[in-house]
Amino acid sequence: MTSDAPAGWDPAQYRRFAEQRSEPFHDLLAVLQPARIRRAVDLGCGPGELTALARRTLDIDEIVGIDHDPAMLAAAAEHAGPGVRFEPGDIAAWTAPADHDLVLAAASLQWVPDHAAVLARWTNALAPGGQLAVQVPDNADQPTHTVAAALAEREPYRSAFGSAGPPPDPVRHHVLRPEEYASLLWDLGYVTQTVRLHVYPHVLPSSRHVVEWVRGTTLTRFRRTLPADLYERFLVDYERELLAVLGRREPHFFPFRRILLLARRPG
Ligand SMILES: C[S@@+](CC[C@H](N)C(=O)[O-])C[C@H]1O[C@@H](n2cnc3c(N)ncnc32)[C@H](O)[C@@H]1O
């Protein structure tokens, strides 16, 4: 399986929950060990404000945000400036000579397969003493994901996907268990590591906002693969079926499980 194909992201939709989405990012930065950071990379940077925030918060000399989605890169360009730039690239293949003090990836690793190989490539980019900071969602068993997967198996959607079938849920297929990440980090030579499972207690104005949230993330794979009119119909069916499971609440409590990985190379 190849990594997620570019195009299909809607930066404005994604940003609707910018405040909640930035919480794990702040947590990642907070757990980093204090160090001078000359060179950093933000893999799967999305709309770029968090890349710029990382530079300011950690006083990074130079940070490059990498993404493969043209719309996200266009949005990120607004945050370019001294010490911050953005480039197109595939985070599944990304690596560099061992000259980075920080490799950061927030809510992006889940989109690519084979985390053992990808984390090995990212690790090769770290200088001695360099740090890896990664956050992935771990919510594939939640109704937001299971309802979408079940709906995609039904007509008229199933036929529209053709012989390839519905696009698989990357979180279900790619994300490992926390202890598997811990073992991977050990195998990659990290002697200092923190792997943390964290449930973020998001409170959204209403249950309908959960639909708006996932439209900006996990549903992008259906937006990309279905004809526009069928995607609109998919959204209507999805909302009805999801709300039948979640109920209709105002406000809606939306617990969101994420895995945070922090590791430092010896040196
Ligand atoms: C959920 S957004 C996260 C954005 C940002 N890091 C944040 O925390 O808000 C995931 C981003 O990863 C990017 N992405 C997914 N797969 C990628 C790949 N193989 N190469 C480059 N970027 C990728 C998407 O285009 C998207 O912008």
The ligand as an SDF file (V2000), in Angstrom:
LIG
                    3D

 27 29  0  0  0  0  0  0  0  0999 V2000
   -4.4600   15.9110   10.2020 C   0  0  0  0  0  0  0  0  0  0  0  0
   -3.3710   16.9130    9.2690 S   0  0  0  0  0  0  0  0  0  0  0  0
   -2.2210   17.4450   10.5350 C   0  0  0  0  0  0  0  0  0  0  0  0
   -1.7080   18.8320   10.2940 C   0  0  0  0  0  0  0  0  0  0  0  0
   -0.8330   19.4210   11.4080 C   0  0  0  0  0  0  0  0  0  0  0  0
    0.3680   18.6450   11.6310 N   0  0  0  0  0  0  0  0  0  0  0  0
   -1.6020   19.5630   12.7110 C   0  0  0  0  0  0  0  0  0  0  0  0
   -1.1940   19.0060   13.7320 O   0  0  0  0  0  0  0  0  0  0  0  0
   -2.6250   20.2460   12.7140 O   0  0  0  0  0  0  0  0  0  0  0  0
   -2.4150   15.6990    8.4010 C   0  0  0  0  0  0  0  0  0  0  0  0
   -1.5350   16.2990    7.3180 C   0  0  0  0  0  0  0  0  0  0  0  0
   -0.6430   15.2630    6.8630 O   0  0  0  0  0  0  0  0  0  0  0  0
   -0.4860   15.4030    5.4660 C   0  0  0  0  0  0  0  0  0  0  0  0
   -0.0330   14.1260    4.8990 N   0  0  0  0  0  0  0  0  0  0  0  0
   -0.6580   12.9320    4.9580 C   0  0  0  0  0  0  0  0  0  0  0  0
    0.0720   11.9930    4.3240 N   0  0  0  0  0  0  0  0  0  0  0  0
    1.1870   12.6160    3.8610 C   0  0  0  0  0  0  0  0  0  0  0  0
    2.3250   12.1820    3.1140 C   0  0  0  0  0  0  0  0  0  0  0  0
    2.4740   10.9160    2.7540 N   0  0  0  0  0  0  0  0  0  0  0  0
    3.2780   13.0850    2.8260 N   0  0  0  0  0  0  0  0  0  0  0  0
    3.1250   14.3890    3.1750 C   0  0  0  0  0  0  0  0  0  0  0  0
    2.0770   14.8640    3.8790 N   0  0  0  0  0  0  0  0  0  0  0  0
    1.1160   13.9830    4.2260 C   0  0  0  0  0  0  0  0  0  0  0  0
   -1.8510   15.8240    4.9650 C   0  0  0  0  0  0  0  0  0  0  0  0
   -1.7710   16.4260    3.6960 O   0  0  0  0  0  0  0  0  0  0  0  0
   -2.2990   16.7710    6.0820 C   0  0  0  0  0  0  0  0  0  0  0  0
   -1.9420   18.0980    5.8190 O   0  0  0  0  0  0  0  0  0  0  0  0
  1  2  1  0
  2  3  1  0
  2 10  1  0
  3  4  1  0
  4  5  1  0
  5  6  1  0
  5  7  1  0
  7  8  2  0
  7  9  1  0
 10 11  1  0
 11 12  1  0
 11 26  1  0
 12 13  1  0
 13 14  1  0
 13 24  1  0
 14 15  1  0
 14 23  1  0
 15 16  2  0
 16 17  1  0
 17 18  1  0
 17 23  2  0
 18 19  1  0
 18 20  2  0
 20 21  1  0
 21 22  2  0
 22 23  1  0
 24 25  1  0
 24 26  1  0
 26 27  1  0
M  CHG  2   2   1   9  -1
M  END
$$$$
